[in-house]
Amino acid sequence: MFYFQLVIMAGTVLLAYYFEYTDTFPVHIQGFFCFDKTFSKPYPGPDESSNVPPVLVYSLVAAIPTMIIFLQ
């Protein structure tokens, strides 16, 4: 059972990596764009507006369940 859980965890991590760093699902950036700088407000995106870097989030998502499985 333990090896089955490790295979599922590894598959989840690989899928997260694949979807993050490839263009499988293209991102549609939308916002209000015009030539007047006082009115323009582009969409900042998740990386610019987030306080936590995505690499840290993915590391924790992968590490926490793995540690729980190892501790059981």
Contacts in CASP RR format, 6 or more apart in sequence:
PFRMAT RR
TARGET T0000
AUTHOR 0000-0000-0000
METHOD contacts of the structure
MODEL  1
MFYFQLVIMAGTVLLAYYFEYTDTFPVHIQGFFCFDKTFSKPYPGPDESS
NVPPVLVYSLVAAIPTMIIFLQ
2 69 0 8 1.000
5 69 0 8 1.000
6 69 0 8 1.000
9 62 0 8 1.000
9 65 0 8 1.000
9 66 0 8 1.000
9 69 0 8 1.000
12 62 0 8 1.000
13 62 0 8 1.000
16 58 0 8 1.000
16 61 0 8 1.000
16 62 0 8 1.000
17 58 0 8 1.000
18 24 0 8 1.000
19 25 0 8 1.000
20 54 0 8 1.000
20 58 0 8 1.000
29 42 0 8 1.000
29 43 0 8 1.000
29 45 0 8 1.000
30 43 0 8 1.000
31 41 0 8 1.000
31 42 0 8 1.000
31 43 0 8 1.000
32 39 0 8 1.000
32 40 0 8 1.000
32 41 0 8 1.000
33 40 0 8 1.000
33 42 0 8 1.000
34 40 0 8 1.000
46 54 0 8 1.000
47 53 0 8 1.000
47 54 0 8 1.000
END
